[in-house]
Every structure is written in structure tokens, then in C-alpha cells.
Amino acid sequence: MKKSTIHTAMLTLPNAGAPIVPAKDLRPGVIALANEDRLTPATYSEPLTAYAIGWSDTENLQATLDYVAPRVPVSRRFEFKSAVNSDSFLTDNDDERAIGSSFKRVEYRGKTALEKTVNRGLTYRLDHDEEGGILTQEYIVGLLRMRMLRNEVARALTALQGINAGKEVTWGADAQPDQDMSDAVAAAQLESGMFPNRGIIGLVGWNARRKAYAPQQNAGATAAYGLTPAQVGQALGLADLRTERSLFQFTAKDKKRFLESVAMFFYAQDAISKDDPSHLKRFVTPVGDGDFRVYVEVKAKYTDITVESYTKTVATSTTGAAKLIIK
């Protein structure tokens, strides 16, 4: 069997539970890396693909993914341009045109980056003796879609945190967490010239903020304690601030949050182009009528169900994002 060139969508984590096995080791009840040899027109399933496209995300992972890394449709190979940040904020005191002469000529520098979306996929082998009950093909497609989506969220949040080394802050009983966040947002604007419009804070970090205000006996702290994330974001000048509480299986027994005692402030736009100033973008190559395709390969004793997509999450800008590491 030819070695698969399709990449796993699983985030690499130490001691990660629920392992994904190579395609050659696929057996009933186990999720494996998709094998390209099985992805042929003969095994393509239009009904299950339609189900995958319309599948309901019960954990709102898609909303988190779109918030952090908005979707940009592209071809398999694409390019995007990044400008030199300082060029956008230059000023001139010699822009007056003299009679008979031309206006001052200026240049804007930049570079073009070439990228390619990555073919990602997972396969589940369904033994025919297990069919019926909960193990329907639709149910398995839902499981694979959820797992792939969780992998995309992991990649996006990891990439977002990697943009900035961050500043440590201690939110004890006498701290002013909202002032720390306000200072971080202001510093981010000074670095890039653009005010961040979105923020995301881990559940542990949000709880630390509330604990800091709880014992402070004054009207301001009492009012701050009762604010929602959206209200805090509005006070900071952001379009929105959200808490993030999504989990992944860290070991066979333990779960862990993707984002814990961390707050990130960044710039992002919905319906963006590949050249806009968003910090993070998720480039997607559509396949057919959506972003996923489903393949079903039926054998005598088992059926292999595969879901595939083409994506690439890229930090297209590394200037002007802020990160607080909350102690």
C-alpha cells in the first residue's frame, strides 16, 4: 500500500489521549489517518458529504474558529501580500506641488508569500457486525467532523498565542485586571497603528479576573465583578471579548483547555480577503459545494468512512497583537 500523503489534523501533544493510528494499522473502532488510495470518485459519497456540510456543531467550536481565524476561500496554491507596517504611518512635509512640477512620488514596500492548503483527513473503520443502533454512517461522519474541527481550533489558538511572547500579570486581591488589559490593547495599537478589535480570554483567566475584584470593597470593583466579557470588551474599545472554554483529551484520563490563563487581543475581520491586515487567517480550498468531502469504501466485512478537507491556518501579521499571561 502506498504511504498516505494526507496529513493528520490532530494537534501533536505530549501523552495525548485518543490516538490516531497510521492507515496501515486501521482496525474496527479506531480513527486513522486518511489514505489517499481510498479517495476516488467511486468511493465519494454525495449524501454523506451533504450531511457533513450541514452537520451541527454542538460545542460551538466553529464559532471560536471563525472568530480567531476567519475563513478565506482560495485555490490549492495561493499567494498573499504583507505590507511593511511603517509605510502606512509615514508623514510628509514636502507634499506641496510647485508650479510646473509633479507631486512627490512615494513607494509602498511589501512582499508576496506563497502558500498551499494542506489536505487533511481522518478515517473510521466500521465493522459490519457493529452496524445499527448508534453506529450509523451519519453518526460516524459527525464524530470525524467534530474531531477535525477540534484540531482546527487547536491549530488556530496555538498560532494566535505564538504571535506574541506575552507579558506576565498577577491578578491578586489588589490587582486591576481591566486596566492591565486596557494597557495591553493600547500598547498593541502603538506597535502596529491599528487598534485590536477582538479579544479572547481563557476560562481560568476570566475567573482569575473575577476573583481579583471580588474582595475589593469599592463601587468600581463591585461593578467590574458583574460585567460580562462583552461588556468588558466594549469598555476596552474592542468589538468583542469572548471567553474560551473548549477542551481536548490531554491524556487517556485527563482533559485540558486549549486556552487557560491567557488573554489575547488581536485584529480580525469576517468576510476578509487574503491581503487584509487580520493577524490570523484560515485559508480553505472549497471542494464541491462545501469545505469537506466524504468517501465510503465498502468491503466484505467492514466499511471505511473518510472525511477530508483542504486548509491552512497562517499568522499573516505578527505586529500589534497583545498577550497577557495571567498568574
C-alpha positions as CSV (number, residue, x, y, z in Angstrom):
1,M,0.0,0.0,0.0
2,K,1.3,3.4,-0.9
3,K,2.1,5.6,2.0
4,S,-0.6,8.3,2.5
5,T,0.3,11.9,1.8
6,I,-2.7,13.3,3.6
7,H,-1.8,14.9,6.8
8,T,-3.4,14.3,10.2
9,A,-5.5,17.1,11.5
10,M,-4.6,16.1,15.1
11,L,-2.6,18.6,17.2
12,T,0.6,17.0,18.4
13,L,0.5,17.0,22.2
14,P,2.6,15.1,24.7
15,N,0.8,12.0,26.1
16,A,-2.3,12.9,24.0
17,G,-5.2,10.5,24.6
18,A,-7.5,9.0,21.9
19,P,-4.6,8.3,19.5
20,I,-4.9,8.4,15.7
21,V,-3.1,5.4,14.1
22,P,-1.5,5.1,10.7
23,A,-3.7,3.9,7.9
24,K,-1.9,0.6,7.6
25,D,-2.9,-0.2,11.2
26,L,-6.5,0.7,10.8
27,R,-8.9,-1.7,12.5
28,P,-12.6,-1.5,13.5
29,G,-13.4,1.2,16.1
30,V,-10.3,3.2,15.6
31,I,-9.8,6.6,13.8
32,A,-6.8,6.6,11.4
33,L,-5.0,8.9,9.1
34,A,-6.9,9.1,5.8
35,N,-5.3,7.1,3.0
36,E,-5.3,8.8,-0.4
37,D,-5.7,5.5,-2.2
38,R,-9.2,5.2,-1.0
39,L,-10.3,8.7,-2.0
40,T,-11.6,8.1,-5.5
41,P,-14.7,9.1,-7.5
42,A,-16.0,5.6,-7.0
43,T,-15.9,5.9,-3.2
44,Y,-17.2,9.5,-3.0
45,S,-20.5,9.8,-1.1
46,E,-22.6,12.8,-2.1
47,P,-25.3,12.2,0.6
48,L,-22.8,11.9,3.5
49,T,-20.9,14.9,2.1
50,A,-24.1,16.9,2.2
51,Y,-24.6,15.7,5.8
52,A,-21.1,16.8,6.7
53,I,-21.6,20.2,5.3
54,G,-24.9,20.7,7.2
55,W,-23.6,19.0,10.3
56,S,-24.5,20.7,13.6
57,D,-21.6,21.8,15.9
58,T,-23.0,21.2,19.4
59,E,-19.9,22.8,21.1
60,N,-19.8,26.0,19.0
61,L,-16.2,25.2,18.0
62,Q,-16.8,26.6,14.6
63,A,-17.8,30.0,16.1
64,T,-14.5,30.1,18.0
65,L,-12.5,29.1,14.9
66,D,-14.2,31.8,12.7
67,Y,-13.7,34.4,15.5
68,V,-10.0,33.7,15.9
69,A,-9.1,32.7,12.3
70,P,-11.7,33.9,9.8
71,R,-12.2,31.7,6.7
72,V,-10.7,32.8,3.4
73,P,-11.5,30.7,0.3
74,V,-8.5,30.1,-2.0
75,S,-7.3,27.7,-4.6
76,R,-4.9,24.9,-3.6
77,R,-1.8,27.2,-4.3
78,F,-2.3,30.8,-3.4
79,E,-0.3,33.9,-2.5
80,F,-0.9,36.8,-0.2
81,K,0.8,40.1,0.4
82,S,2.1,41.6,3.6
83,A,3.0,45.3,3.7
84,V,5.8,47.0,5.6
85,N,3.8,48.3,8.6
86,S,5.7,51.6,9.0
87,D,4.9,52.6,5.4
88,S,1.3,53.1,6.4
89,F,2.1,55.7,9.0
90,L,4.7,57.9,7.3
91,T,4.1,61.7,7.1
92,D,5.4,64.3,4.6
93,N,6.1,68.0,5.0
94,D,7.1,68.3,1.3
95,D,3.9,67.3,-0.4
96,E,3.2,70.7,-1.9
97,R,3.5,70.7,-5.7
98,A,5.5,73.5,-7.3
99,I,4.3,75.2,-10.5
100,G,5.2,73.1,-13.5
101,S,6.4,70.1,-11.5
102,S,4.9,66.8,-10.4
103,F,3.7,65.7,-7.0
104,K,6.1,63.9,-4.7
105,R,6.4,60.3,-5.6
106,V,6.2,57.8,-2.8
107,E,6.5,54.0,-2.7
108,Y,5.0,51.3,-0.5
109,R,7.0,48.2,0.1
110,G,5.8,44.7,0.7
111,K,6.4,41.1,0.0
112,T,4.4,38.2,-1.5
113,A,4.2,34.9,0.3
114,L,3.4,31.7,-1.5
115,E,1.4,29.0,0.4
116,K,-0.6,25.9,-0.3
117,T,-3.6,24.4,1.6
118,V,-2.9,21.1,3.3
119,N,-5.1,18.0,2.5
120,R,-6.3,16.8,5.9
121,G,-8.4,13.7,6.6
122,L,-9.5,11.1,9.1
123,T,-10.9,7.6,8.5
124,Y,-13.1,5.4,10.7
125,R,-13.4,1.6,10.0
126,L,-16.9,0.4,10.8
127,D,-17.2,-3.4,11.2
128,H,-20.4,-4.6,9.7
129,D,-21.2,-6.5,12.9
130,E,-21.3,-3.1,14.6
131,E,-23.8,-1.5,12.2
132,G,-27.2,-0.5,13.5
133,G,-28.0,1.4,16.7
134,I,-25.8,4.5,17.3
135,L,-23.1,3.5,14.9
136,T,-24.7,4.8,11.7
137,Q,-22.6,6.2,8.9
138,E,-24.0,9.7,9.7
139,Y,-23.1,9.4,13.3
140,I,-19.5,8.5,12.4
141,V,-19.3,11.4,9.9
142,G,-20.4,13.7,12.8
143,L,-17.6,12.2,15.1
144,L,-15.0,12.8,12.4
145,R,-16.2,16.3,11.7
146,M,-16.1,17.2,15.4
147,R,-12.6,15.8,15.7
148,M,-11.3,17.6,12.7
149,L,-12.9,20.8,13.9
150,R,-11.3,20.5,17.3
151,N,-8.0,20.0,15.6
152,E,-8.5,23.2,13.6
153,V,-9.3,25.1,16.8
154,A,-6.2,23.8,18.4
155,R,-4.1,24.9,15.5
156,A,-5.7,28.4,15.4
157,L,-5.3,29.0,19.1
158,T,-1.8,27.8,19.1
159,A,-0.9,30.0,16.2
160,L,-2.6,33.0,17.8
161,Q,-0.7,32.6,21.1
162,G,2.6,32.2,19.1
163,I,2.3,35.7,17.6
164,N,3.4,37.4,20.8
165,A,5.6,36.2,23.6
166,G,3.3,37.9,26.1
167,K,3.5,39.8,29.3
168,E,3.0,38.2,32.7
169,V,0.5,39.8,35.1
170,T,-0.6,38.8,38.6
171,W,-4.2,39.2,39.3
172,G,-4.3,39.1,43.1
173,A,-6.7,40.7,45.5
174,D,-5.4,44.2,44.9
175,A,-5.0,43.9,41.1
176,Q,-6.8,45.9,38.4
177,P,-7.2,43.3,35.6
178,D,-9.2,45.6,33.3
179,Q,-6.5,48.2,33.5
180,D,-3.9,45.6,32.6
181,M,-6.0,44.6,29.6
182,S,-6.5,48.2,28.6
183,D,-2.8,48.9,28.8
184,A,-2.1,45.8,26.6
185,V,-4.5,46.9,23.9
186,A,-3.1,50.4,23.9
187,A,0.4,49.1,23.5
188,A,-0.7,46.9,20.7
189,Q,-2.1,49.8,18.8
190,L,1.1,51.8,19.3
191,E,3.1,48.9,17.8
192,S,1.0,48.4,14.7
193,G,-1.0,51.6,14.3
194,M,-4.3,49.5,14.3
195,F,-6.4,49.2,17.4
196,P,-7.2,45.5,18.1
197,N,-10.9,44.8,17.6
198,R,-11.2,41.3,19.2
199,G,-10.1,39.7,22.4
200,I,-10.3,36.2,23.8
201,I,-9.5,35.0,27.3
202,G,-9.3,31.5,28.8
203,L,-11.9,30.5,31.3
204,V,-9.3,30.2,34.0
205,G,-8.1,33.7,33.2
206,W,-11.6,35.1,33.3
207,N,-12.3,33.5,36.6
208,A,-9.0,35.0,38.0
209,R,-10.2,38.4,36.9
210,R,-13.5,38.0,38.9
211,K,-11.6,36.7,41.9
212,A,-9.4,39.7,41.9
213,Y,-12.3,42.1,42.0
214,A,-14.4,40.0,44.5
215,P,-12.7,41.1,47.8
216,Q,-12.1,44.7,46.8
217,Q,-14.5,46.8,48.8
218,N,-15.4,49.6,46.5
219,A,-18.1,50.5,44.0
220,G,-15.8,50.2,41.0
221,A,-14.7,46.7,41.8
222,T,-18.2,45.6,42.5
223,A,-19.4,46.9,39.2
224,A,-16.4,45.3,37.4
225,Y,-17.1,42.0,39.0
226,G,-20.6,41.8,37.5
227,L,-19.6,42.7,33.9
228,T,-19.9,40.2,31.1
229,P,-17.0,39.5,28.7
230,A,-18.8,41.5,26.0
231,Q,-19.2,44.5,28.4
232,V,-15.6,44.4,29.4
233,G,-14.6,44.2,25.7
234,Q,-16.8,47.3,25.0
235,A,-15.1,49.2,27.8
236,L,-11.7,48.2,26.3
237,G,-12.7,49.6,22.9
238,L,-13.0,46.2,21.3
239,A,-15.8,45.0,19.0
240,D,-16.0,41.9,21.2
241,L,-14.3,39.9,24.0
242,R,-15.1,36.2,24.5
243,T,-14.1,33.6,26.9
244,E,-12.8,30.3,25.6
245,R,-13.5,27.0,27.4
246,S,-13.1,24.3,24.8
247,L,-11.4,21.1,25.9
248,F,-9.2,18.4,24.4
249,Q,-8.1,15.0,25.7
250,F,-4.6,15.5,27.1
251,T,-4.0,12.0,28.4
252,A,-6.1,8.9,28.4
253,K,-7.8,10.1,31.6
254,D,-7.3,13.8,31.7
255,K,-8.8,16.7,29.7
256,K,-7.2,20.1,29.2
257,R,-8.4,23.5,27.9
258,F,-6.9,24.9,24.7
259,L,-6.7,28.4,26.3
260,E,-6.3,28.7,30.1
261,S,-4.7,31.6,31.9
262,V,-4.1,33.6,28.8
263,A,-5.8,36.7,27.3
264,M,-5.2,37.6,23.6
265,F,-6.1,40.8,21.8
266,F,-5.8,40.9,18.0
267,Y,-7.3,42.2,14.8
268,A,-9.6,40.1,12.6
269,Q,-12.4,40.7,10.0
270,D,-15.2,38.5,8.8
271,A,-15.5,38.1,5.0
272,I,-11.9,39.0,4.7
273,S,-9.6,38.9,1.7
274,K,-6.2,37.2,1.6
275,D,-4.5,40.6,1.8
276,D,-6.3,42.4,4.7
277,P,-4.5,43.1,8.0
278,S,-6.0,40.3,10.1
279,H,-3.5,38.6,12.3
280,L,-4.7,35.1,11.7
281,K,-6.4,33.6,8.6
282,R,-7.7,30.1,7.9
283,F,-7.3,29.5,4.1
284,V,-9.7,26.9,2.8
285,T,-9.9,25.3,-0.6
286,P,-13.6,24.5,-1.2
287,V,-14.4,21.0,-2.5
288,G,-17.6,20.8,-4.4
289,D,-20.4,22.7,-2.6
290,G,-18.6,22.9,0.7
291,D,-15.3,22.6,2.6
292,F,-15.5,18.8,3.2
293,R,-15.8,15.6,1.2
294,V,-16.8,12.2,2.5
295,Y,-15.7,8.9,1.0
296,V,-17.2,5.4,1.8
297,E,-15.3,2.3,0.8
298,V,-17.3,-0.9,1.4
299,K,-15.5,-4.2,1.8
300,A,-16.9,-7.6,2.6
301,K,-16.7,-7.3,6.4
302,Y,-16.2,-3.6,7.1
303,T,-16.7,-0.1,5.7
304,D,-14.1,2.7,5.8
305,I,-15.6,6.2,6.2
306,T,-13.3,9.1,5.4
307,V,-13.8,12.9,5.8
308,E,-11.2,15.2,4.1
309,S,-10.7,18.9,3.7
310,Y,-8.0,21.4,2.4
311,T,-7.0,24.0,5.0
312,K,-4.0,26.1,6.1
313,T,-4.0,28.4,9.1
314,V,-1.4,31.2,8.8
315,A,-0.4,34.1,11.0
316,T,-0.3,36.7,8.2
317,S,0.6,39.5,10.6
318,T,2.8,39.4,13.7
319,T,2.6,43.1,14.6
320,G,0.2,44.6,17.0
321,A,-1.3,41.6,18.8
322,A,-1.1,41.6,22.7
323,K,-0.9,38.6,25.0
324,L,-1.3,38.6,28.8
325,I,-0.1,35.5,30.8
326,I,-2.2,35.6,33.9
327,K,-0.7,34.4,37.2
